[in-house]
Amino acid sequence: MTERPEAAASSIARPGETLASSAAVRQSVTTGRSQVRPVKVIRPPAFSVGTIFSGLQTLARYSDLLWILSRFRLKVRYKQSALGWTWAALQPLALMTIYTIVFTRVTTVATGGIPYPLFVLCALLPWIFFSSSILNAVHGLVLYPNLLTKMYFPREIIPLSYLAAGFADFLIGCAILAGFMAHYRVLPTWNVLYVIPIVMVLAGFAAAIALLFSAIHVRFRDIGLAIPLLLQVWMFTIPVVYSLQSVPVRFRKLYLLDPIAGLIENFRTVLLRGGRPDATSLALSAAIAFACLAIAYAYFKSSEATMADII
Amino acid sequence: MWALSDISFQVEQGEALGIVGHNGAGKTTILRILSGITTPTRGEITVRGRLAALVEVGSGFHPELTGRENIDLNGAMLGMRSSEIRRKLDSIVEFSGVGQYIDVPVKRYSSGMYVRLGFSIAAHLDPDILLLDEVLAVGDAAFQAKCLDRIAELRRAGRTIVFISHDLAAVYRLCDRALLLDHGRVVADGPPRQIIDEYQQMTFSNDAGPVGLAEPESLAQCTSISFSAPDSTDGIRTGHPMVARLGYRTRQTIPAVVFRISFYWPSGYLCAQLTTDSSQGGLKLGSGEGRVEFHCPVLPVVPGLYRVDLSIESNGQEIEARQRCATLNVGPGKFVAGDFYIENSWKLVEGASPEEKSFH
């Protein structure tokens, strides 16, 4: 070191500028810490199984952020709106009403004796959870470019927080569904507990699609434009407004390759029909959904590295 | 085209490293790679310890959320756990001075409050390694001083700091070592004073008009600035003479001209100013080149590095202004304690002196 007189450094700071409250901060600096310093090696990104594990490790460290961000998503969404949380119920109820009118007055579909409003609402809830999570996640990742260019935290937290917020809406919808079930005197059996694995697979698949599409959307904004159309078409390829029974038997194997189709049919079976889920179809949905999730997560993590540069 | 290439350097634990260089030299890219915002195309970086990066104060704020909620959110984004944020909440609020507005959505904050809250959160990070990018460029002078205080405190606590700034005085004051970057390469690595000198030489040799950018339409331009010590070869020192030479060029005859050289403390406060006389209505300049020489028989400012702004006024209107275009590096000379050296002579008088007032 060349001459660095302490007098120079200290006399440059004028007395008036030193603010009294810095004492409060001083307490927060703990000198001489004993914990082990984590070692992190930064390398060029690679698409591999390793990225999944290191990614999940980092994600676990930031789990508080995922929780806080999800909570604030809900808070912000209904801020300055007069109806507030009612909006979470209005969307499925409105769709239920319109589909009930179309599919009982204009044309009819076989529901196996289940009242149509209940039949369609039961499928609309998981579908709306799935589709709105994806839609919000894709747009949400690019909504605040500053978050990507000025801060570091695992980027998947942004799409996943929209998923968590969508899940809260889904729970509100389920409460309404329970009301409808009581109204129509459709009582659940113990098989209703199968809802838990079904919803877990559903959330896993929604996460897979949300991660994949939101990562591509950073690069190609076509995704954001294509997604509403895709989701609209997708809804009619799965048993939401109609039942799986309406699909010709020879197409069913192919049909159930779409995890969502099997999941929604199973959701309806365990809730409204009181039956067990179709094990083959649930296992197939789970296998495809989690395989997609692993691939989508690895892809997301490998493209995360350049998101800040291309957004 | 590489933003950075063939860069290799080490920062020791407890060291404060400054990185200086022109816009586009790759300073921010280094910081982005270190913090994980982006990754290198090639090469490897090893980071030992918890690292936090502050690229922009308050950039993770959500306008709809209240100050308190944004503390939770921003703290978590910067890598704090919820329990840590809760523990430090009171201290963060107090330091920010936002006080009673803490439960108001930040979209209703003034920009000053916004920045103060943002920095306050970051100031309570307790990482092993802290990366700072131009955080001192925002906020008022008091805020900048607060930032500097806090950074100095972290240094005393043995934290490692990587500091990127155009404010050379701040780099000089805070850092033990500096890197000079040019076109994505490290061109110099050494003590801050030496690196700052090299950076300034580079600035002056790179440009045809040596001081920053020039607007061709302006009536007058500052073309050079230099400081020299006429009586010594050790450079400029406190209590010794100094000569400042300000070169200019004009396109036409300009009436009522006043030249100013302003010296700023690292904190951003104006420290002193040299100006040509305006009492007679200013100078009348012919067109062409010329220079103004200020002769200061005794330089009263304390040792340190001062930021220099230049300006030319005509009829009370600023027609040319160059901010942060140079620095004045004052070495230790005559003894000084306090803010200024006072030129004086003294003598000892013994015995009672009835005509002078006594202290009691």
Interface residues (C-beta under 8 A of the other chain):
Chain A: M1 T2 E3 R4 P5 A7 A8 A9 S11 I12 A13 R14 E17 T18 L19 S21 S22 A24 V25 R26 Q27 S28 V29 T30 T31 G32 R37 P38 V39 K40 V41 I42 R43 P44 P45 R61 Y62 D64 L65 W67 I68 L69 F72 K75 V76 K79 Q80 N146 L147 L148 T149 K150 M151 Y152 F153 A305 T306 A308 D309
Chain B: R32 I33 L34 S35 G36 I37 T38 T39 P40 T41 R42 G43 E44 I45 T46 V47 R48 G49 R50 L51 A53 V55 E56 S59 G60 H62 E64 L65 E69 D72 L73 A76 M77 L78 G79 M80 R81 S82 K88 S91 E94 F95 G97 A123 H124 D126 D128 A141 A142 A145 K146 L148 D149 R150 E153 L154 A157 G158 R159 R173 D176 P191 R193 Q194 W265 P266 S267 Y269 V302 P303 G304 G331 P332 V336 A337 G338 D339
